[in-house]
Amino acid sequence: MPEAIRRAQLPLDVSGRSPDDRVAETWRSSKIRSVTSMTLTYILRVWMPDRPGALGQVASRVGAVGGDVVGIDILERGAGRAIDELVVELPHADLVDLLIIEMQQVDGVDVESITPAADSLRDPRLDALETAAILVGASSRETALEELCIHSVRTIGAAWSVVVELEGTEIVAQEGDAPAVPWLVAYVHGSQSSAKVAGGNGGPDDVIWAPLAGTGMALVLGREGTPFHARERRQAAALARIVDTRFRELTNQAARLAHPSYR
């Protein structure tokens, strides 16, 4: 039987290769083939006009370079503008510059930042629920504050996070390299005295804080290069409220154990 006819009669697998092809393919060539078929995932923060059709135009530009928008999250809206966080898959890393150029061809669109996604991209809504569950279940006051710092960095995307006593001189809990205590306390006190800064409309845009009202402490977070937006400020405030409530519950439990007559 002629070789061409024999090979044409062999069954094909889902990739379209015959058994002979599969035998001939080495372990190394299989790995190379699988790597070259992988996509790369990036997170983009994009300013765009807050009008119907703007997001569709941006998505069309992503598709024009062979990319795919696989996730969208609105960070902030106001004054006719929206700041969206897009999760985009690209077939090659060398398309990043072209992607930015294409997107900024849409009138009123600016790319604030683009970063490679983590190896295991998390669902931000699920992540927020899991973080809340961890904080509510903290077994001690110290653990509650430590977990607040650890998970606020991950959930909000900060470089550092601290819990500081507003009338003290020490950091109570910390994750990452933070500024000195005097600067942190001065920042929080200055923000409290300014309604504009307290509302997130003034002051540094790479530092945010939220009070733990019943403890005399504050959660402060920061990062460089990427400003915090309204959604992230609300996230910080929500996490601080959860821990503030849990901290007071644990304080009352400790008091009841120490003094059974305490109510």
N, C-alpha and C positions, 0 to 999 in steps of 0.2 A: 504493500500500500504506500503510495507517495506520502512523504513526510508532511506536506502541507495539508493533505486531506485527513491524515491521522490526527494532527493537532487540532484541526477544525472540529473533529468529532469528540474531542475531550471535553468533559463538563467544566464549566467555569465557576469560580467562587464569586462572592459578592463584589470583589474588586475587579472582576473581569480577567483574572489570571488563571491559566490552566494548571493542572498538577505539575507538569514539567517546569513551568515557570516558577512555581512555589519551591520545587526542589532546588532549582538553579539559584534562587535568591538566598544569599547568605544572611547570617544573623546581623552582620554589620549593615548590609544594604537595606535590610528590613527596618533597622533603627533609623537610618538616614531618611528613608522614605516617610516614616511616621513623623519625624521631627519637622521635615519640610512641609508637612500638611497641617501643622499646628498653627493656630492663630494667636496673636498677642493682644492682650487686653489693656486698655488705658482708661483712666478717669479724667475727664475734661470738665473744667468749670468755665461756663460760657455765659457771657452777657448778651442778651438779645432783646429786641423790641417785644413788649408784652401785647402782642396783637395776633389775631387768628392767622395761621399759615406760616408764622415765623419758624416754629419748630420743624414743620414739614420741610421748609426750604433748607434748614440746616441738615436734617436727616438725608435729604437728597444729595447734598454735597458730600456727606460721609459715604454714601453709596457710590458716588462718582469715582472715588479712589479705591473702591473694592472693600470698603469697610461696612460694618453693621452696627447699628445702635441697639444694644441689648438691655439697657437700663436707663431710666430717667428719674431724677429727683429734683424737685423745686426747692432751692435754698432760700430765695427771697423774691418778693415782688413789690414794686412801688415806683411812682413817678414815671409810669409808662415803660419800665424796664423789668426784666426778669433775669434772675441768675439761676441757671440750671446746672445740675451735675449730670453729665452723660457718661455712661459706660459704653465704650466703643471697642469692637474687635477689629483688628487689622491683620492682613495676611503677612505683612513684612514690616519690620521696624523702620526701614528707610522711607516709609510712606508718611511718617509723622509730620515732617515739615510740609509736605504737599497737602496733607489733611488740614493743617492750620490755615494755609493759604486759601484753600477752597472754601472753608467755612467762613472766613472773613471776607469773602466776596459777597456774602449776603449783607444787604444794607443794614447797618446798625448792630452787627454782630462782632463781638470781641472775645477772644479766647484768653481767659485770665490765667489758667494754668493747665498743664497736662502732665500726668504722672503715671508710671506703670502701676497696674493694679497688683494687689497682693496675690501670692500664689493661690490662695483659696479665698475668692471674693465673697464677702459676707452680704447677706440680706440686711440692710440697715434697720428695717422694722423688726425683724426677728432678733437681731442683735440687741436692740433697745429693750425688748421684752426679757431676754435672757439676763441682761445687765440688771434690770429692775428686780428680777427674781433673786439674783445673787445678793443685792443690797438689802432687800427686805429680809432675807434669811441670815444676815450677819449675826454671829453668835456673841460678839462682844463689841463694845464701843470702839476699841482700837481697830478691830477687824473691819468694822463698817467704814471708818475713815480711810483705811488702807485700800480697801476694795473700791471706794469711791475714786481715789486717785488713779488706780490701775485701770479701771474700766472707763473712766471719763476720757482718758488719753486714747483708748482704743475706739470707743464709740463715737467720740466727737472728732477725732483726728488731730489731737494736740501733740506738741512735742514734749510738753511737761505739764504737770498738774500738782498743786499743793493745797493742803488745808492749813490755814494759818489762823492763829488767835489774834483777834483785832486789837486786843489790849495787851498782848504778850510780846515776847521777843524771840519765839521759837516757832519752827514749822512743826506741826503736829503729825502730818503724814505727807509723803512726797513720792512722785514718780517722775523720773527724768531730771535734767539739770535746770533748776529754776533760779531766778534772780534772788538777791539777798532779801532777808525778812524786812528790813526797813523800807526798801523800795516797794515790796508787795503791800505792806500795811499802808504806806503813803498813797499808793495807787487806789486801794479800796476806799480809804477815807476821802480821797479827792473825788472819786466817782460818786460816793454817797452825797457829797455836797453839791454835785452838779446834776440836775435832772436830765440834762442833755446826754451826759456821759453815761449815767445810770440806765438810760433808755437805749444805749448802744448807738447813739447818733453822734458821738464825738469821742475824743481821746484816741489812744492807740487802737488800731483795728486788728492787731495781732495778739491782743490780750483780752480775756473776758473773765468775769467773776460772777459768783452767785452766793447769796448769804445762806448760812445755816442759822436761821433766825433764833432758834431756841438754845443755841450753844455758845453764842458770842464768837463764832468762827466764820470763815468764808472759804469757799472753793475758788481758786484762781488757776486759770489755764493760759498757755501761750504757745506760739509757734512763730517761725519766721518765714516770710515769703508768700504766705497765703492768708488773706484776711478772714476773720470769722464773719459769718453772716447770721441773719435773723434766726434761721432754723437751729443753728448751732448754739446760739445764745439761749434759746428756749430749752434745748436739750440739757444744757448745763444747769439751768434753773430747776428743771424737773428732777434731775439726779440729786441736786442739793436738797430739794424738798423731801425726797424719799429718805435720804440718809439722816436729815434733821429729825424726821419723825421716828425713824428707827433708833437713833441715838437717844432720844428722850424716853422711848419705851424701855431701852436697856438700862438707862439711868434709874427709872422708877423700879424696875425689877431688882436692881442691885440694892436700892434703898429698902425695899420690902424684905429682902433676904437678911439685910443687916439689922433691920428694926421691924419685926413682924407686925407691930402695931401701926406701921406707916401706911397711910392711904393716899 
